[in-house]
Amino acid sequence: MNRSTAAALAVLCLSGLTGCVGHAEPVTRPVPSAATADPSGVHREAFLATVRQQAPGLSAESDESLVSLANQACLSLRQGREPGMVLAALNEVTTDNGATLLGAGLSAFCPEQLNKFGQ
């Protein structure tokens, strides 16, 4: 994991959005990872293509970093975090590219969470 990914995950954890710190409620059901939810990798590749095309500011991030951030956002939403807080945390760690990362991540890795954004 590179430094910018570690920093991004640390900000999400410290903000309490991913359940890393200060989250008393346990996750009651297993949450599939991108690999198990998308064994063929089709959704992962579509996610990466979208992010790379629409958020050139994230070009220095590795594919693994971007997928990890998207999965952390999905996990936060599944754990009941407020959608606006998840987006704000992503914007903070991705220099205002959070909406692109979140939209592509929801579509690829947790489409059941799209309804939280009025979709």
C-alpha positions as CSV (number, residue, x, y, z in Angstrom):
1,M,0.0,0.0,0.0
2,N,1.5,3.4,-1.0
3,R,1.6,6.4,1.3
4,S,-1.3,8.2,-0.3
5,T,-3.5,5.2,0.1
6,A,-2.5,4.7,3.7
7,A,-3.2,8.3,4.4
8,A,-6.6,8.1,2.7
9,L,-7.6,5.1,4.6
10,A,-6.3,6.7,7.8
11,V,-8.5,9.7,7.3
12,L,-11.5,7.5,6.6
13,C,-10.8,5.5,9.8
14,L,-10.1,8.6,12.0
15,S,-13.3,10.2,10.8
16,G,-15.2,7.2,12.0
17,L,-16.7,6.5,8.6
18,T,-15.3,3.0,8.1
19,G,-15.8,1.7,11.6
20,C,-12.1,1.6,12.4
21,V,-12.4,3.9,15.4
22,G,-15.3,4.5,17.7
23,H,-17.9,2.4,16.1
24,A,-19.7,0.3,18.7
25,E,-22.1,-1.5,16.4
26,P,-20.8,-4.7,14.9
27,V,-21.3,-5.5,11.2
28,T,-24.0,-8.2,11.4
29,R,-23.6,-9.7,7.9
30,P,-20.5,-10.5,5.8
31,V,-19.6,-7.8,3.3
32,P,-18.3,-9.1,0.0
33,S,-15.1,-7.7,-1.2
34,A,-14.7,-6.5,-4.8
35,A,-13.0,-9.8,-5.6
36,T,-15.8,-12.0,-4.4
37,A,-18.6,-9.8,-5.5
38,D,-17.0,-9.4,-9.0
39,P,-15.0,-12.6,-9.6
40,S,-14.6,-11.9,-13.3
41,G,-13.3,-8.4,-12.7
42,V,-15.7,-6.8,-15.1
43,H,-17.1,-4.3,-12.6
44,R,-13.7,-3.5,-11.3
45,E,-12.4,-2.7,-14.7
46,A,-15.4,-0.6,-15.5
47,F,-14.9,1.3,-12.2
48,L,-11.2,1.9,-13.0
49,A,-12.0,3.1,-16.5
50,T,-14.6,5.5,-15.3
51,V,-12.4,6.9,-12.5
52,R,-9.3,7.2,-14.8
53,Q,-11.3,9.0,-17.4
54,Q,-13.4,11.3,-15.2
55,A,-11.0,12.0,-12.4
56,P,-7.5,12.7,-13.8
57,G,-6.5,14.1,-10.5
58,L,-6.4,10.6,-9.2
59,S,-3.9,9.4,-11.8
60,A,-1.1,8.9,-9.3
61,E,-3.2,6.5,-7.3
62,S,-2.8,2.8,-8.0
63,D,-5.7,0.7,-9.1
64,E,-5.6,-1.2,-5.8
65,S,-5.8,2.1,-3.9
66,L,-8.9,3.3,-5.8
67,V,-10.6,0.0,-5.4
68,S,-9.8,0.0,-1.7
69,L,-11.3,3.5,-1.2
70,A,-14.4,2.6,-3.1
71,N,-14.8,-0.6,-1.0
72,Q,-14.3,1.4,2.2
73,A,-17.0,3.8,1.1
74,C,-19.4,0.9,0.4
75,L,-18.6,-0.6,3.8
76,S,-19.3,2.7,5.5
77,L,-22.7,3.0,3.8
78,R,-23.6,-0.6,4.6
79,Q,-22.8,0.2,8.2
80,G,-25.3,3.0,8.2
81,R,-23.0,6.0,7.8
82,E,-24.6,9.2,6.4
83,P,-24.0,9.4,2.6
84,G,-23.0,13.1,2.9
85,M,-20.3,12.2,5.5
86,V,-18.9,9.4,3.2
87,L,-18.8,11.8,0.3
88,A,-17.1,14.5,2.4
89,A,-14.5,12.1,3.6
90,L,-13.7,10.9,0.1
91,N,-13.5,14.5,-1.1
92,E,-11.0,15.2,1.7
93,V,-8.7,12.4,0.7
94,T,-9.1,12.6,-3.1
95,T,-8.9,16.4,-3.5
96,D,-12.5,16.8,-4.5
97,N,-12.7,13.8,-6.7
98,G,-14.9,12.0,-4.2
99,A,-18.1,12.2,-6.2
100,T,-16.6,10.5,-9.2
101,L,-15.0,7.8,-7.0
102,L,-18.1,7.3,-5.0
103,G,-20.5,7.1,-8.0
104,A,-18.3,4.7,-9.9
105,G,-17.7,2.7,-6.8
106,L,-21.3,2.4,-5.9
107,S,-22.2,1.3,-9.4
108,A,-19.5,-1.3,-9.5
109,F,-19.2,-2.7,-5.9
110,C,-22.4,-1.9,-4.0
111,P,-25.3,-0.9,-6.3
112,E,-27.7,-1.7,-3.5
113,Q,-26.5,1.5,-1.8
114,L,-27.4,3.8,-4.7
115,N,-30.8,4.5,-3.3
116,K,-29.2,6.3,-0.4
117,F,-28.4,9.1,-2.9
118,G,-31.9,9.4,-4.3
119,Q,-31.1,7.4,-7.4
